Amino acid sequence: MDRTHALVTGGGTGIGAAIAIALADAGHQVTICGRRMEPLQALADSHPAVQAMAADITDEKSVADLYKKATAARGPFGIVVANAGMADSAPAHRVSLEHWNRLISVNLTGAFLTVRPAIEPMRKAGGGRIVIVASIAGLRGSAYIAPYVASKHGAIGLMRSLAAELAPTGVTVNAVCPGYVETPMLDRTITNIVEKTGRDAETARAAIMSGNPQGRVVEPGEVASAVLWLCSHGARSVNGEAVTIDGGAT
């Protein structure tokens, strides 16, 4: 689509940072947000098209304030990428309600609160792009991550519902579903495996890589490239899709 103002949540590191840079390099003005300003500001300082703002996607007022400030500075969002998320693992019988609620709040409710304020302005403008960063965990079940799997299945369900609702308006809604990606979240996953299984980090990483038929970990830039394409004019007929980026594992 034409150059516009894009929002990327969780944009300070990992996949979010890669998406923000890809959109900025393509000529879009980009607002990134998160709860920690230090990594956000570091990225904004490195790219003139990127501005950083603090926001908590699980808090309705915080998201409303973000939209108000960002649109006042650069106009309404034509692209919204709901990327912020978290992961954790535990056997299902040990998952506390607090653990469950936290994952659902960030990965599902946070995605809804992120995209909801953009819907009506995009409808009125006659177009827009919404992309939810989900996971292959949203397409299949996996042991020891029940809250994460449930939240990502919910995020894909949200995407498909919005896609059907907004199809006549020129707004497209899609999701990208990566496998394991080389990010700080992956580092935390490996540390968790080491602590809970006694394996060394190299063995834990090898086990993760074995789940990808290509025998490797996905790079953040690969996910960013998929998002950039979904936001392009050429992808205007792609709607309601969950695009897997996992080397063929799913």
N, C-alpha and C positions, 0 to 999 in steps of 0.2 A: 504494500500500500504506500501512499505518499508519505513523505517524511512527516513525523508527528511527534507528540509527547508520549513517552512510554514510562510506565511504572514497573519496577522490578523489586519485589519484596525479598528480604534476605539477600540483598545485593552486595554485601561487603566482601564475601569470600566464596570460594567454590563455584558451584554451578551458577549462582546468582550473579557473581562478579563477571563470569565469562559471558553470560547473556547480556548484561549491561554494556560491556565493552563491545560486543558484536553489534548491538543495536546502535550504540553511539557511533561506531565506525561506519555504519550504514547511513548515517546522516540524521538519525533521530535525536531529539533532546530526551534525556533519560533522568528520571528521579529514582534513586535507590533508597530503600529504607530498611531499618532493622532496629534492634534495641541497643546495640553497641555502636556508638558514633565513631570510635577510633578507626576500625577497618573501613567503614563507609566513607569517612572523610579522606582517608588515604587514597581510596580509589577515585573519589571526586577530584582530588588535587592533581591526579595524574591524567585526567581527561576533561577538557573544557566543556564538553557536552553533558557531563554528568553532574548532578547536584545530589547532595546527601541530606536526608532528614531522618530523625529518630521517630520510630513508631512501633507500637505493639499491636500486631495483627489480631490478637485475641481480644482486644479491647475496642469496642465499637466507637467510643468517643475519640480514642487515639487515631483510628483510621479516618474518621470524619475530619479531624484536625489536619491530618496529613493531606487529604484531598483538597481541603480549603486552601492550605498554604501553597501546595505544589501547583494547583491550577491557577491561583492568583499570580504566581511567578512565571509560569510557562504555558498557561492555557490548559484546556481539558485533555484528559488522556485518550489517545486513540489506540493505544496498546496497553494492556495490563497483563503482567506475568506474575501469577501467584506461585512464587517459588519457595518462600520460607517454610521450613519444616523441621521436624526432629525425629530421631529414632532411638529406640531402646529395646532391650530384649530381656525376657524372663519367661520361665515356664508359665503356662496359663493359670495354673492353680496358685501361683505366687504373685500374680498381677493384682496390685491393690487398686481400689477405686480411684485413688488419687493419680496413680500411674495411668490408668485407663483414660480418665478425664483429661489429663494433660496432653496426651497424644492426640485425642480427638479434637481438643480445643485448638491446638496449633495446626494440625494437618488438614482438618476438615472444616471446622468452624472458622478458622483463620482464613482459609481459601474463600469461603463464602463472604466473610466480611470484607475481604480484599476486593472482590469483583463486583459486589452488589452496587456500590456507589457509581460505578462506571456504566452500568447498564442503560439507564435512562438517557444520559448524555450521548452515548453511542447510538442509541435508537434515533434520537432527534437529529444526529449528524448523518444518519444514513449509512453507518458502517463503523467498524472497529474490529480489533483482534483481542481475544481473551485466550490466554494459554495457562493451563494449570500444570505445574511440574509435579507429576505423580511418581509412580515407580512400577516396576514389574510386579512388586508386591500387591499392587492394585488389580492385578489380572490373575493371580493364582494364590494359593495358600502356602504359607511357610511356617515351620515349627518355631516356637519360642518368640514370635513377634506378633502375637494376636492383635494387640491394640494398633500397631503400625499397619498391619495388613487391613484391618477393618477401616482405619482412617483413610487409607489410600483407595480401597474399594469405594468408599463413600465419596472421595474426591472425584473419581472417575464417573460415578453416578451423577454427581452434581454437574459435571461437565456435559454429560450426555443430555441431561434435562434442559440445561441452559441452551445447548446447541439446537435442540428441537424447538424451544420457545422463541429463540432469536433468529432462526433461519430466514424468515421473510424480511428481516430488517437490514440485511447487509452486514450484520455482526457475526463473526465466526467464533466458535468456542471449541478448543481442542485441548488435548493433554499430551505431554511427552512422558514416557515411562522408561527411565533408564534402569539398567542393572547397577552393579556396584561402580561407582565413579570415584576417580582419584581426587578426593576432597578431604577436609578435616574430619568430616563425619565418618569417612572410611577409616581414618586413623583411629578414631574413638572405637569403632567396631572391632578393629584388630586388637586394640588394647583390652577390650571387654572379653574377647575370645581367649586371649592370653591369661587374663586373670581368672576366668571361670573354668578353663580346661587344662591349664598348665602347659599348653603348647607354646613354642617360641613364636615370635612375630613372623619370622620367615615362613614357618609351616602354616600359620594362620592365613597369611596372604596367599600362599599357594592354594590353599583350600578354597578361598574366595575366587581366585582366578580360574580354578577348574570348573566353576559353574558357568563360565562363558566359553562357548565352543571355540572362540578364537584364542582362548588361553591368555587373556589379558584383562585389564581393568579399563573401563571407558574413560576417556578424557573429558573434562568439562567443556572444552571447545566443541566436541561432537554434539553434545546436548544443545549448546548455544546455536550451532548451525541449524539444527532441526527447528528450534524456536524461531530463528530468523526467517527460515523458509515459510513457516506457518503464518508469519506476519507479513509476508510478501503479497504482492498483487497476484502472482502466479498461483497462490494457494487459496484464492478466494472461494473456490468450490469445495475445499476441504473443510468439513464441519462435522463435529461429533466424533472425531477420531482419537484413539489412544495409540500414539506412535511409539513403538518399542525401539529402544536403543540398547541392545544387550548382546550383540554378536550372534544372535540367532537362538538364544536360550529359551525364549518363550514360544 
